[in-house]
Amino acid sequence: MEIIKYTAQKDVETLLEKLMEKTKKSDQRQLLSHINEVCLKLAAQGSVPSISSVVKILGNKGIQVSKQSIYNKRKGENPYPILIEAWAELVGSKELGLPQRAETPMIGLI
């Protein structure tokens, strides 16, 4: 298992590309895109993305997804929390100057 620190937006974009490649279903890729868009907007506002905030914003946009879908472990390969946690790490550690979050594992992505 490789541990990656997300210190630049390009790191998160690279992660998104890898998650998209690994995700087989088009609806899951579309949801990843929506999640990334929400996280990017939150980051631009200086807000640290969380599963709760992302689900709420998606719902406000008419995209229904349950928190459980994102919390679901799927043997460590659920792409949704991996992406949200990467954005949270980036915003929390770099842009806001908060203490470094725990490193996010990229299980089976590389």
N, CA, C and O of each residue as an XYZ file, in Angstrom:
440
protein
N       0.853     -1.177      0.000
C       0.000      0.000      0.000
C       0.894      1.234      0.000
O       1.764      1.382      0.858
N       0.674      2.107     -0.961
C       1.455      3.327     -1.080
C       0.746      4.466     -0.360
O      -0.469      4.634     -0.467
N       1.536      5.244      0.379
C       1.000      6.400      1.090
C       1.397      7.649      0.317
O       2.571      7.839     -0.003
N       0.428      8.495      0.020
C       0.677      9.711     -0.742
C       0.208     10.901      0.072
O      -0.848     10.849      0.703
N       0.981     11.965      0.063
C       0.545     13.217      0.676
C       0.044     14.122     -0.451
O       0.680     14.252     -1.496
N      -1.092     14.730     -0.214
C      -1.684     15.610     -1.213
C      -1.350     17.038     -0.837
O      -1.955     17.612      0.068
N      -0.377     17.610     -1.543
C       0.099     18.950     -1.216
C      -0.159     19.950     -2.334
O       0.116     21.140     -2.178
N      -0.680     19.480     -3.450
C      -0.990     20.363     -4.574
C      -2.225     19.831     -5.291
O      -2.517     18.635     -5.258
N      -2.937     20.740     -5.935
C      -4.152     20.340     -6.637
C      -3.846     19.299     -7.708
O      -4.666     18.417     -7.962
N      -2.687     19.388     -8.333
C      -2.341     18.408     -9.371
C      -2.235     16.998     -8.800
O      -2.486     16.023     -9.508
N      -1.863     16.882     -7.516
C      -1.817     15.562     -6.881
C      -3.216     14.954     -6.804
O      -3.401     13.763     -7.055
N      -4.195     15.783     -6.455
C      -5.576     15.311     -6.358
C      -6.117     15.008     -7.753
O      -6.864     14.046     -7.934
N      -5.746     15.823     -8.736
C      -6.189     15.571    -10.112
C      -5.631     14.245    -10.637
O      -6.320     13.510    -11.345
N      -4.384     13.949    -10.283
C      -3.780     12.671    -10.678
C      -4.520     11.515    -10.010
O      -4.776     10.490    -10.642
N      -4.861     11.680     -8.736
C      -5.639     10.668     -8.038
C      -6.984     10.458     -8.722
O      -7.404      9.320     -8.933
N      -7.662     11.550     -9.071
C      -8.957     11.453     -9.748
C      -8.828     10.655    -11.042
O      -9.665      9.799    -11.324
N      -7.801     10.924    -11.821
C      -7.591     10.182    -13.070
C      -7.435      8.690    -12.794
O      -7.996      7.863    -13.513
N      -6.680      8.346    -11.762
C      -6.470      6.938    -11.429
C      -7.755      6.286    -10.941
O      -8.040      5.135    -11.271
N      -8.527      7.026    -10.155
C      -9.803      6.494     -9.683
C     -10.756      6.281    -10.859
O     -11.477      5.284    -10.905
N     -10.759      7.213    -11.801
C     -11.619      7.088    -12.988
C     -11.227      5.867    -13.819
O     -12.090      5.142    -14.316
N      -9.934      5.648    -13.964
C      -9.462      4.493    -14.736
C      -9.881      3.187    -14.075
O     -10.239      2.223    -14.751
N      -9.831      3.167    -12.761
C     -10.146      1.940    -12.029
C     -11.645      1.680    -11.926
O     -12.064      0.532    -11.786
N     -12.454      2.734    -11.993
C     -13.912      2.613    -11.857
C     -14.504      2.169    -13.181
O     -14.284      2.794    -14.218
N     -15.258      1.081    -13.132
C     -15.778      0.487    -14.366
C     -17.117      1.052    -14.811
O     -17.373      1.143    -16.012
N     -17.969      1.431    -13.882
C     -19.321      1.871    -14.223
C     -19.359      3.370    -14.514
O     -18.760      4.173    -13.798
N     -20.077      3.728    -15.581
C     -20.139      5.135    -15.982
C     -20.843      5.996    -14.940
O     -20.472      7.155    -14.756
N     -21.855      5.456    -14.252
C     -22.535      6.248    -13.234
C     -21.616      6.535    -12.049
O     -21.730      7.587    -11.419
N     -20.713      5.615    -11.743
C     -19.752      5.843    -10.668
C     -18.717      6.886    -11.086
O     -18.308      7.716    -10.274
N     -18.293      6.846    -12.347
C     -17.353      7.863    -12.848
C     -18.007      9.236    -12.836
O     -17.364     10.233    -12.506
N     -19.283      9.288    -13.196
C     -20.005     10.553    -13.194
C     -20.119     11.103    -11.766
O     -19.944     12.301    -11.543
N     -20.412     10.224    -10.805
C     -20.498     10.667     -9.412
C     -19.137     11.144     -8.916
O     -19.060     12.121     -8.171
N     -18.074     10.471     -9.318
C     -16.725     10.939     -8.956
C     -16.481     12.349     -9.486
O     -15.915     13.189     -8.787
N     -16.906     12.604    -10.712
C     -16.754     13.949    -11.296
C     -17.532     14.988    -10.500
O     -17.035     16.083    -10.239
N     -18.760     14.634    -10.117
C     -19.579     15.556     -9.320
C     -18.938     15.807     -7.956
O     -18.890     16.945     -7.491
N     -18.455     14.761     -7.326
C     -17.799     14.912     -6.022
C     -16.568     15.788     -6.159
O     -16.332     16.663     -5.325
N     -15.788     15.565     -7.194
C     -14.584     16.375     -7.399
C     -14.947     17.844     -7.593
O     -14.292     18.729     -7.043
N     -15.980     18.096     -8.369
C     -16.424     19.470     -8.617
C     -16.828     20.160     -7.305
O     -16.457     21.310     -7.066
N     -17.581     19.460     -6.467
C     -18.007     20.018     -5.182
C     -16.798     20.283     -4.288
O     -16.693     21.344     -3.673
N     -15.891     19.315     -4.221
C     -14.691     19.479     -3.390
C     -13.834     20.643     -3.873
O     -13.297     21.396     -3.060
N     -13.704     20.796     -5.179
C     -12.940     21.901     -5.746
C     -13.554     23.239     -5.345
O     -12.836     24.165     -4.968
N     -14.878     23.342     -5.426
C     -15.551     24.586     -5.044
C     -15.401     24.862     -3.553
O     -15.171     26.003     -3.152
N     -15.528     23.830     -2.736
C     -15.331     24.004     -1.290
C     -13.902     24.459     -0.995
O     -13.681     25.355     -0.181
N     -12.941     23.832     -1.666
C     -11.537     24.198     -1.464
C     -11.269     25.645     -1.871
O     -10.520     26.359     -1.203
N     -11.886     26.068     -2.965
C     -11.710     27.451     -3.427
C     -12.238     28.454     -2.409
O     -11.775     29.593     -2.344
N     -13.218     28.014     -1.613
C     -13.785     28.874     -0.573
C     -13.032     28.735      0.743
O     -13.349     29.421      1.714
N     -12.042     27.858      0.782
C     -11.282     27.632      2.001
C     -11.948     26.684      2.969
O     -11.550     26.604      4.131
N     -12.966     25.956      2.503
C     -13.670     24.990      3.351
C     -13.071     23.604      3.156
O     -12.745     23.209      2.037
N     -12.932     22.878      4.244
C     -12.418     21.516      4.174
C     -13.578     20.582      3.834
O     -14.533     20.490      4.605
N     -13.515     19.892      2.700
C     -14.604     18.986      2.320
C     -14.755     17.842      3.312
O     -13.772     17.306      3.823
N     -15.997     17.483      3.572
C     -16.309     16.310      4.390
C     -17.392     15.526      3.664
O     -18.065     16.050      2.777
N     -17.552     14.282      4.044
C     -18.575     13.461      3.403
C     -19.946     14.102      3.582
O     -20.725     14.181      2.631
N     -20.242     14.559      4.789
C     -21.547     15.171      5.053
C     -21.792     16.398      4.185
O     -22.866     16.549      3.604
N     -20.791     17.274      4.098
C     -20.986     18.502      3.314
C     -21.114     18.195      1.827
O     -21.916     18.817      1.131
N     -20.336     17.248      1.343
C     -20.400     16.888     -0.082
C     -21.758     16.282     -0.417
O     -22.357     16.640     -1.432
N     -22.256     15.366      0.423
C     -23.563     14.738      0.184
C     -24.663     15.793      0.197
O     -25.567     15.757     -0.638
N     -24.593     16.733      1.140
C     -25.612     17.784      1.237
C     -25.602     18.674     -0.007
O     -26.660     18.978     -0.559
N     -24.432     19.087     -0.442
C     -24.333     19.954     -1.627
C     -24.797     19.207     -2.880
O     -25.503     19.771     -3.716
N     -24.406     17.954     -3.006
C     -24.875     17.162     -4.153
C     -26.395     17.071     -4.148
O     -27.025     17.207     -5.197
N     -26.992     16.843     -2.981
C     -28.450     16.781     -2.864
C     -29.102     18.082     -3.276
O     -30.146     18.086     -3.929
N     -28.478     19.202     -2.888
C     -29.007     20.515     -3.274
C     -28.948     20.724     -4.789
O     -29.729     21.492     -5.351
N     -28.014     20.035     -5.439
C     -27.890     20.121     -6.895
C     -28.770     19.091     -7.603
O     -28.766     19.008     -8.831
N     -29.530     18.298     -6.821
C     -30.406     17.293     -7.407
C     -29.738     15.963     -7.651
O     -30.309     15.098     -8.315
N     -28.535     15.779     -7.127
C     -27.817     14.518     -7.285
C     -27.947     13.764     -5.970
O     -27.303     14.108     -4.979
N     -28.784     12.734     -5.969
C     -29.057     11.995     -4.741
C     -28.034     10.887     -4.535
O     -27.878      9.994     -5.368
N     -27.356     10.968     -3.425
C     -26.417      9.928     -3.014
C     -26.486      9.854     -1.493
O     -26.566     10.879     -0.816
N     -26.455      8.664     -0.974
C     -26.530      8.518      0.481
C     -25.132      8.562      1.082
O     -24.148      8.204      0.434
N     -25.063      9.008      2.328
C     -23.786      8.993      3.039
C     -23.256      7.567      3.109
O     -22.047      7.345      3.036
N     -24.154      6.608      3.251
C     -23.735      5.209      3.361
C     -22.992      4.745      2.105
O     -22.055      3.953      2.199
N     -23.402      5.232      0.937
C     -22.699      4.869     -0.303
C     -21.252      5.325     -0.262
O     -20.363      4.671     -0.808
N     -21.032      6.441      0.384
C     -19.674      6.968      0.464
C     -18.908      6.319      1.613
O     -17.716      6.039      1.481
N     -19.577      6.079      2.734
C     -18.915      5.443      3.875
C     -18.629      3.956      3.645
O     -17.738      3.395      4.283
N     -19.368      3.319      2.751
C     -19.214      1.899      2.481
C     -17.747      1.583      2.162
O     -17.161      2.196      1.270
N     -17.165      0.644      2.877
C     -15.726      0.359      2.762
C     -15.336     -0.289      1.434
O     -14.306      0.070      0.865
N     -16.110     -1.211      0.938
C     -15.810     -1.950     -0.308
C     -14.382     -2.487     -0.319
O     -13.659     -2.348     -1.304
N     -13.999     -3.091      0.773
C     -12.649     -3.671      0.915
C     -11.568     -2.619      0.683
O     -10.516     -2.920      0.119
N     -11.825     -1.390      1.116
C     -10.835     -0.325      0.994
C     -10.720      0.284     -0.384
O      -9.814      1.081     -0.630
N     -11.615     -0.070     -1.289
C     -11.496      0.410     -2.661
C     -12.646      1.320     -3.085
O     -12.842      1.539     -4.281
N     -13.403      1.848     -2.143
C     -14.470      2.783     -2.481
C     -13.815      4.098     -2.910
O     -13.139      4.733     -2.101
N     -13.999      4.516     -4.158
C     -13.284      5.703     -4.643
C     -13.778      7.020     -4.046
O     -13.033      7.999     -4.006
N     -15.020      7.051     -3.587
C     -15.604      8.316     -3.135
C     -14.911      8.882     -1.893
O     -14.507     10.045     -1.911
N     -14.758      8.103     -0.813
C     -14.089      8.681      0.353
C     -12.611      8.946      0.104
O     -12.034      9.857      0.699
N     -11.996      8.157     -0.770
C     -10.587      8.377     -1.094
C     -10.413      9.769     -1.698
O      -9.493     10.501     -1.332
N     -11.304     10.131     -2.628
C     -11.221     11.445     -3.270
C     -11.524     12.570     -2.279
O     -10.808     13.571     -2.237
N     -12.572     12.410     -1.490
C     -12.947     13.449     -0.525
C     -11.834     13.644      0.508
O     -11.506     14.778      0.857
N     -11.259     12.554      0.992
C     -10.185     12.644      1.977
C      -8.942     13.316      1.387
O      -8.245     14.053      2.085
N      -8.665     13.066      0.110
C      -7.518     13.716     -0.534
C      -7.725     15.232     -0.591
O      -6.811     16.000     -0.290
N      -8.930     15.657     -0.978
C      -9.236     17.088     -1.000
C      -9.150     17.684      0.392
O      -8.611     18.775      0.575
N      -9.683     16.964      1.376
C      -9.647     17.458      2.753
C      -8.208     17.602      3.237
O      -7.867     18.572      3.914
N      -7.374     16.637      2.887
C      -5.965     16.709      3.269
C      -5.293     17.918      2.627
O      -4.553     18.651      3.285
N      -5.554     18.118      1.349
C      -4.961     19.251      0.644
C      -5.375     20.574      1.273
O      -4.524     21.409      1.581
N      -6.658     20.767      1.464
C      -7.167     22.021      2.018
C      -6.724     22.177      3.470
O      -6.269     23.247      3.874
N      -6.858     21.122      4.241
C      -6.546     21.194      5.664
C      -5.097     21.460      5.959
O      -4.787     22.181      6.907
N      -4.204     20.907      5.183
C      -2.790     21.036      5.500
C      -2.108     22.192      4.784
O      -1.226     22.836      5.353
N      -2.491     22.457      3.581
C      -1.776     23.451      2.801
C      -2.440     24.818      2.815
O      -1.846     25.800      3.261
N      -3.660     24.879      2.333
C      -4.300     26.176      2.146
C      -4.701     26.838      3.461
O      -4.654     28.064      3.571
N      -5.091     26.056      4.449
C      -5.527     26.652      5.707
C      -4.429     26.669      6.755
O      -4.600     27.265      7.818
N      -3.300     26.021      6.472
C      -2.201     25.995      7.412
C      -2.497     25.189      8.663
O      -1.878     25.414      9.702
N      -3.428     24.259      8.582
C      -3.760     23.416      9.721
C      -2.740     22.289      9.821
O      -2.001     22.045      8.867
N      -2.685     21.602     10.949
C      -1.758     20.479     11.070
C      -2.039     19.425     10.005
O      -3.178     19.254      9.570
N      -0.998     18.729      9.594
C      -1.134     17.697      8.571
C      -2.110     16.630      9.026
O      -2.058     16.167     10.166
N      -2.997     16.245      8.128
C      -3.912     15.129      8.393
C      -3.147     13.834      8.181
O      -2.059     13.817      7.606
N      -3.732     12.771      8.653
C      -3.132     11.461      8.415
C      -3.008     11.238      6.915
O      -3.867     11.655      6.138
N      -1.939     10.583      6.525
C      -1.736     10.318      5.107
C      -2.827      9.383      4.598
O      -3.240      8.457      5.297
N      -3.286      9.630      3.382
C      -4.369      8.858      2.788
C      -3.776      7.713      1.977
O      -3.004      7.964      1.052
N      -4.111      6.462      2.293
C      -3.571      5.345      1.526
C      -4.242      5.247      0.166
O      -5.442      5.483      0.027
N      -3.458      4.901     -0.816
C      -3.989      4.649     -2.161
C      -3.945      3.136     -2.349
O      -3.011      2.596     -2.942
N      -4.945      2.482     -1.847
C      -4.991      1.026     -1.845
C      -5.236      0.500     -3.248
O      -6.288      0.741     -3.839
N      -4.269     -0.212     -3.769
C      -4.429     -0.883     -5.039
C      -4.621      0.038     -6.237
O      -5.122     -0.405     -7.271
N      -4.236      1.310     -6.125
C      -4.452      2.215     -7.250
C      -3.221      2.369     -8.116
O      -3.312      2.849     -9.246
N      -2.091      1.974     -7.609
C      -0.865      2.158     -8.383
C      -0.219      0.824     -8.653
O       0.830      0.764     -9.295
